[in-house]
C-alpha cells in the first residue's frame, strides 16, 4: 500500500501501549476510521482506552480481524505469529508498524523540498547510547535534531512536529524493522548481532534478517562493525542505492573506508579527500564517557553516520564531549573502601554483559534474572579470568551457575535474595557482594538477564542497587 487517502479508511491499531495510542490518535486526526484491539481487559488497559475519544476500542480480543479492515498498524511487541496477523494475511490486509506509518507521513522541509533524512541505528546492544551520541554530534553541528524511534521522542511525533527537524537520529528495534518494509534511510548502522528476542522472531536467522532491513535502500553509507562479521554480511546482502558505501568501524587502526583508533585518537579514513593517504582526527578516547571499549565503538559508529551526513570533524568531537549516557549504562555509583560499584542494569542479555565485564578486572559480578532463552557458556568462558566472585539472583540463576561450574570452577558463587523482590532483595545482594569484594575490585551489576521476575524493569533494578550501595557509605 502506498500512502493512502486516509479519510474514512478502516484501520486497526493492534495494542494499547504507548506506540499504539500514539498511532491511533494520529490516524484519527488524519480522518481514518480507527479501531484499537487489545487482548487485555484489566483496569489499566481500560483506563488507557478511555483516553481515546473518537476511536473504537475492542478489549479482551486481540485475535479477531474487524470486518472491512484495510490496514493494520501494529505495536512493536506483537509477534508475527499473532492470530490477528494470520487473519490479515488471509484477507490480504497489509500490516505496518509505527515506523512504517511515520515513514509514509514524512513532510518535505521548506529549505530542500525533501523530508528530513533519517540516520538509523540498530543492533543487539548499544542502540540508545549510539543514537544519543549521534544526536549530540548533530546538535553540535547546528542541526535541529532529536533521538527518536525506540528512544526519546516518538518517531510519529518527530515527523509531524510543528517545527520540523533538519535530520533525525533514529533508533530501531528488530520488532520495528520487521514491520517497516518501505524504510529507506540516508545512512544506517548495525552495531552488533547476538541472540536476543528469538522467542519473537523464531530463529537467529529471522532476527538477523530483520536487523538487516535497516540497510535496504541506503543512500550514502552502510556502517558495520569490523569485530562482528555478521554485520558486514548484512551489508553485502542489502540492496542499496548506487554509490552507497560500506563503512567499517573498530577499535584498531582504520583501513580504507573505516573508522578506528590510533594512539588514543578517533580517526576517520572514510570521509576525507584522498583516503588512500589521508585521515582525519575526529576526537579522542578521553572525550568519551565512559571510555569502555564498547562505548568507544558506539562513538565511532555515531561519528561515521554523522560524517556520512556531512558533519565536520570539530562538531563530532564537540558532540562526543557533550554527551552523557543515560542511567544504568556502566554508571559509576560510588567507591567504598577502595571498591568501585558500577550499575550496568541495562545489560539485559549476555552480549551486553560481556562488553561490560571486559571493561573491568577483578570483578564481583552480580548476575541473573529472566534468561529469555539465552545461553551463558560463551559469556562465562570469556569473563572467567576477570572474576573475583559471582552473586546470582533471579529465576534463571541456575543457568549461570552451571556455566560458572564448567568454565570458572574456582570462582566463589553465592546465590542471594531467593524468594525476595524489589529493594529488600537488592539490599541483600549488595550486602553479600560487599562481603566478597577486596580493595581494588569492581562490583558490577551486569545481570545478562531481564529483570521482571524481581523488579518492575531494569531501571528499577539499577535504582535499588544504587540506593543499597549508598547505604554502605552512611
N, C-alpha and C positions, 0 to 999 in steps of 0.2 A: 504494500500500500504506500503510495506517495502521500505527501501532506494533503489530507482530505479537506473537504468543506465540512467544518465541524458542526455547523448549525443543524440541530436535530439528529445528529449521528448517535446511534445507540452504542455506548461504550461501557464496558465493565471494567472496574478497577478492582484488582484482587489484593485484598489485605488492607487492614485499618491501622497500619503502622504510620510512622512519620511520612515516609515517601508516598504511601497510598493516599493519605489525607491531602498532601500537597498536590498530587496528580489529580485527585477528584475535584478539588477546588479550581485548579487551572482549567480543566476540561469543562466544568460547569460554566466558568466565565467565558469560555470560547463558544458556548451555545450548545454543547453536546448534551444528550440525554444520558446522564451518568447513573449507573447502578454500582454500588460498592458491595462486594461479597466478602464474608469472613467466616471461617469455621468457628470462631469463638462466640460466646454469648454471655460472658460474665459481666460484672458491674463496670470494670474498667473499659471494656470494649463498648458497652452501651453508652458510657459517658462520652467516649470519643465520637460515637455515631451521632449523638445528639447535637454535636457541634456542626454537623454538615447540613446546613439548610439548603433546600432546593435540590437535594440528592437523595435518591432512593437507596436504602441500606438493607441488605439481607444478612442477618446474623444466624450462626448455627448451621450454615450450609455453604461450604466453600467448594463444593463439587459440581453443582448443577449450573449449566450454562443458561442464562436467561434467554428466552426466545427473542429472536431478532437481532442479537448481538452482532455488531460489525467489526469490533476491535476489542481486545483485552489489553489493558495496561497493568502490568503486574509489579508488585513489590519485590525487591531483590531476593527475599528469603524463600519465596515459593519455588520448590524444586520442579524441574521439567517433568517429573513423573506424576505431578498432581492430576487427579481425575478431571479437574476443570480444563486443563490444557489438552488432555486426551479428547474431551468433548469438543474443544475448539478445533483441534486438528481434523476431526471427523466432519465438522461443519464448515471447514475451510476458513476459519476465523484467524486472522493474524494476531500474534502476541508481541507486544512491545514492553520494554522496561521503562523506567522513568528517564534513563539516559537517552534511549531512542526517542522518546517523546520530546525531550529537551532539544535534541539534535534537529528535529523537524520544526521546532518553534523558534530557532535562532533568527535574529533580525539583523539586517545589514547596518553596519556602522556608517554614520554620515560622512566620515572622512574618506572611507575607502569604497563604500558601496557593497562591501562583503561582510559576512558575520565575523565576530571576533574569533581568531584562531584558538584551537584547543591544543595545549601541550599536555599530554596524557601520561599517567604513570600507573603501572600495576606491578604485581609481584606477590610472592607469599608473605614477605616481611619488608618493612621499611617504607611502605607506600606513603603513609601520612607524613612522616618526617621529610621525605624527599619532596613531596608536593608543597609542604610548608616552606622548605628551603627555597624551592623554585619561586614561590610567591614572594618571598623576601627579596630574592635577587631581582625579580621583575619590578617590584616596588622601588628598589634602589636605582633601577634604570629609568624611573619616572613613568612607568606604565600604570594605568589603573587596572588592577587585577584582584583576584581572590583565589584562595584554595577552596575548591568546590568538589562536588561529587559525593564520594564516600566519607567526606570530612568537611567541616566548616559549613559554608553556605550550600544550600540545596542547589543542585545543578539547574533545576527548573527555575528557582528564584533568580539564579545568576543570568540566565539567558533572557529573562523577562524583566530584568531590573530597569527601573525608570531611567537611571543614569547608566548608560551602557559601559561595559568593561572593554578595555583595549584587547586583552588577551586573558585566557583562563588557564589556571593550573589545575588539572582535573585528576583526582584520584578515582580509580575504577577497580571495583572488585571483580572477581571471576563471575559472580552472580550477575552483576550489571552488564558485563561484556557479553554474557550468553544471550541476553535479550536486547542487544544493540547492533543489529546487522548492518545498519546504514552508516555507522560511525566511521568518519574519515578524518583523523586528526592531522594537524600540521606536522607534528613530530610526537613520538611516543618512546617510552622506556619500559622494558620488563626487567625488574631489578634482580629477580631470582625465582627459582621454581623448586618447591619441595612439597611432599604430600600434605594436603590440607583440604578440608571440606569434601573429602571423597564420598561421604555419605550423600551429599547433594549432587555431585557430578556423576557418580557411579564408577569412575575409574580415574587413574592418574592421567591417562591419555586424553580423556574428555576434559579434565581440569586444565591440562596444558593447552589444549586446542582453544578453550575459551579464553585463556590468558593471551594467546597468540592473536586473537581477533583485534587486539589493540593496534597491531601493526598494519592492518589492512587499509590500503589507500593512503598511507602516509605520504606527505608531500616533500619533506626536506630530510628528515633523519629518523632512522630506527636505532634506538640506543639499546645496547645489550651489555651483559656482564661477562667480562673475559674469564672470570673464575667459575662461570656456570654455563657450560657448553649448550645446555638445553635452551637457553635464551637466544643464543646465536642461531640455533637450528630453527627457532620460530621466525627469525628474520628471513632466513633462507626460504622458508615456506610461504612468506607473505607476498601478496600481490600489491605492489606499491606503485606510486606514480613515477614516471620516467625521471631519472635524475635524483631520486631519493637515495640517501647514502646510509650504509651500515656504520655505526659509530660505537666502538667498544670503550668500556671504562674498566679500570683495575688499579690495584694498589702498587703495581710496579711501574718502571719507566715505560712511557707510551710509545707504541709503534705508530705507523702511518694511520691517520683517521681514528686516533684513540686519545682518551684522556687518562692521565696517570699521575704518579707521584715521583718526584726526583729530589733527593736531599731535603725532604720536608716541605717541598713546594708542590702545589697542584698545577698541573701542566696540561695545556690544550695543544694537541698536534693534529687537530682536525679542521678547525675553522680559522686557519691562518693562511696568509699568502705563502706559496711555495712550501707546503708542509713536508716535502722531501728533506728540506734543510732547516726549517724554522719551527719554533714552538712558542707558545705564549704562556707566561705565568699568570694564573688567574686567582691565586690565593695561596694560603699556606695551611698546613695541618693545624697549626696553632690557632687559626681563625675558626675552627670547628668546635662546637660544644655539644656533647663531649667528644674528644678525639679518639673514640674507639674505632677499630678497623672498619667495622660495618658502617659506622656513621660517616667515615671518610668516603667510603664507596657511595653512600647515599648522596653526599655533597658533589661528587664527581658526576653522578647521573643527573642531578639537578642542573649543574653547570653545563653539561652537554646539551640539555634541552634548551636552556637559556641562550647559549651560543648559537644553536641552530636557528633560534628565533631572531638573532642579530644583536644580542646584548653585548656590550663591550666588557673587556676583562676587568676594568675598575669596578663596574657595577656588580659583577659576580663576587668579587672579594668583599665589597661593602655589604652585599646581601647576606653572605655567609657569616660575616662578623656579627651582623644584627640578629641573626636567627637564634632563638632559644627553643629547645624542644618542649613538647607538652609533658605533663606529669606522667610518671610511671614508665618512662623510657630511659633506662640507665640513669635514674635520678639519684644524685648524692643526697642521702638523708642526714647522715651525721657521722662523725668519727668519735668513738667512745673507747677510751683506754687503748689507743693505737689500733683499733679495729674499725675498718671502713664498712659502712652499711649502705647498700645500693638497692634501690627499688626499680626492678625491671618487670613489674607485674604484667606489662603488655606483652611479654614473651610467652604467648599462649600456645606455642607449638614447638617441637624440637628444633626446628631450623632457627627460630628466633633465639631460643635458649642457648644454642651452640654459639651464635655470634656474641651473645652477652658473656658467656663463660670464657671465650677466647680473649676477652679484654682484661682479665684479672687472674692473679695467682698469688698465694694459695687461696682457695675458696671454700667457705662453708656454704653449701648450696641448699637452698630451700626450694623444693620441687614437688609437683603433684597436683592433682585435681581431676578434671574430666579429660581423658586422653583423646576423645573424638576419633578413635580408630588409629591413632598414631603409634609408631614403634620407636623405641628408645635405644636400640643397640648402637647405632652409629653415633648418636649424641654422647652416650656414656663412654664409649670406646675412645672418642676424640678428646673428651674432657678429663679422663681418668687421672692423668698426670698433674692436673691442676687442683684436685680436690683434697681438702683437709678432712672434710666430713660432709654428710648429707642429712638433711632433716626432711622427711617425707610426710606429705599431707594429702588429704583428699581421697576420693572414691577409688581412683585407679593407681594409687601409690604402689601397689604390688608389682605393676609392670615395670616401674623404675627400679624398685628393689631388686627384681630379678636380673635386670640389665646390669646393675651395680655388682651383683654377686658374680656375674660372669666376667665382667671387664674391669672391675675395680674391687677385687675381693678384700683388699687390705684397708679400704676406706670405711671408717666407722659410719654406720647408718642408724638413725633413730627415727622412729615413727612418732608423730606428735599430733595432738588435737583430735584423736579418734572420737567420732561421735559429736564433736563440737563444731560450731559455726561462728562466723562473724568476729567481732572484736575479741571475745573471750578466747576463741581458737587461736587467733594470731598472737595474742599476748603470750600464750603458752609456747608457741612456735619460736618467738623471739627470745624467750627465756632459755629455751633449750639451745638455740643457736649461740647465744651469748656464752653459755657454759662450754661450748665446743671450740670457740674461736680463740686464737692466740694473737698477741701483738704482731702486727704486720699482715694479718689476714683480712680478707673481704668477706662479709656475709652478704650473699647475693640472693635476692628473691627473683628468680627467673624460672617460673614453675613448669614451663614446657607444656602446660595444660590450660584448658579453660577453667573458669572459676565458679561456675554457677551451682556446683554441689555444696559450696560452703559460703559463698558471698554473692551479692547481687550481680556484680560484674568485676572485671579486672581492676577498675578504678577503685572500687570499694576495698578490694583485697589490698591494693597498694596503700590506700589511705590508712587502713587499720595497721598495716606493717609499719608505716612511718610513725603513727601515733604511739605504737608499742615501743619502738626504738627510742623515741624522745623520752619516754618514761624512764629509760635506763639512765638518762643524764640528770634526772631530778634527784 
